[in-house]
Amino acid sequence: MTEAQVALWIQVAAVLIGIGAAFVALVIGALDRRHAREVAARDRRFQRLMTEHEFLGRLLENYGRGGSSDPAESKRMGSEALSLIGLIGCRSCGRATSRATRPS
């Protein structure tokens, strides 16, 4: 084998190693993007749950006050409670709350 042939084989090996490295980089990039999407979805769900938790805490505080003898304050508390239930959605509040706020 001459020196030129050895140089050609070294170049072929270098090209094949480069192609293999590029393929591995593509696979790793795809896996990284998939993982990033999963993390973002979990983060969005966590943020939604934290917001619902805050609204439910405010709603519990509103109901825990037991109302007010002042009609204006009572209306404000009722409208705040209905607004919070609307933001959260009735499925998070439970059946008792949705029945209690349903018009008769």
ABEGO torsion letter per residue (X at the ends): XBAAAAAAAAAAAAAAAAAAAAAAAAAAAAAAAAAAAAAAAAAAAAAAAAAAAAAAAAAAAAAAAGEBABAAAAAAAAAAAAAAAAAAEAAAAEAAAAAAABBX
